[in-house]
Each structure stands twice: as C-alpha cells, then as structure tokens.
Amino acid sequence: MIAMLVVLNTAAFLIEQLDPDRLIGLFALWPATSSSGVPAFHIWQLLTYSFLHANFMHLAVNMFGLYMFGRDVESTIGRAHLVLLYFTSVLSGALLQLAVGLADVTVRAPAIGASAGVFGLLVGYALLFPRRRVILLFPPVPMPAWLFATCYGVLELVLGVAGAQSGIAHFAHVGGMLGAAVLLLHWMRAPSRERRLE
C-alpha cells in the first residue's frame, strides 16, 4: 500500500503539471472563509490537497518520508489500518489548518502536500517502535524514534504559532500528528479481539 500511495501521489503531481493553477484552485485546501479573489473551499479538498505538491522536491521529500516510516508501520498494523491511519492524518491535518484559518482571516494561501499524512506515519512509527534509532539528515544525530517525533512536533507547533516559514502549513503537520496519535493509541488500548494490530 505504501508503494501505491507513492504511485498515486506521483501520478497526481504529473497531472497537476498540465494545468497547475486550475487544479490547485479546485483541489488544494483553501481557507473556509470567503475572500474576494481567493478560490472557494469545497469539502473534497479535505483529502485532495494531500495529492498536490508545489514542486518535485516537495514531492520527493514527502515520498521519502512516506516510504521511510510507512513500510514498518504497514507491516505491523496491516494494509487496511495503514490506509485508515494515513487518511485520518490527512483529514485531521486539514481540519486543524482550516480552524487556524478561521481564527486568522489573514490566512489566504492554500495548503497542499502529503505532509500531514507523512507526519501521521512518523507518529505511528514512534509509537510502535519508540526505541528504534532515527538519524537526522542535518545534522546527522541519532536519536530514539519517540524523541525524534516529539522534537518534530514541538518544532512544527512553535513555527506555526510564531508564523515562521510562511508558505508551510505547520498546523496541518501538527494536526496530522494529533490525529494519528489519537487513532493509534485507541487501537493499542482496545481489547485484542477488537483490534487487528499484529
């Protein structure tokens, strides 16, 4: 399923190149507040935004994260649960991003990218394999997965609140992490007969 998600995201990116303005106008996650000159929000954008990417590097980084964390998560919880976890992260990321847009009417840019789903899988990886070592790219510092995910989550929240790095949907990332954590903790605490985690 991870390979299928990579294929779907890559195919969507190639289709996006045919008419990027039109497709972003229709399928990116636009703020729910109506503003002149800004495309309208539509309910399908809660999911479709995750298949759009700003450029090849944006796509490549997200697909690398999807592959890096998704393989082991899928092998542990199974294909169906992986799909549910991923799209729950995408949806919860969209909802938090929309909520921030409602609170701050100056937010006029759309959110795009699979990052909320990838951050959700990162949380899944950290909860399932908390002591596994993950190595940062810059700088190359090894740390346990739980610490890596926690640091990333705190950083995303701080950057979002500070309004740093405009053009990055930090709250979508945080929302993806929160949605994944709630769902996976529910599965892990459910009686064994009610869950299929292996």
Secondary structure, DSSP 8 states (H G I E B T S, - for coil): -HHHHHHHHHHHHHHHTTSHHHHHHHHSB--SS--TTS----TTHHHHGGG--SSHHHHHHHHHHHHHHHHHHHHHH-HHHHHHHHHHHHHHHHHHHHHHHHH-TT--S-B-SSHHHHHHHHHHHHHHSTTSEEE-SSS--EEEHHHHHHHHHHHHHHHHHHT-STTS-HHHHHHHHHHHHHHHHHHHHS-GGG----
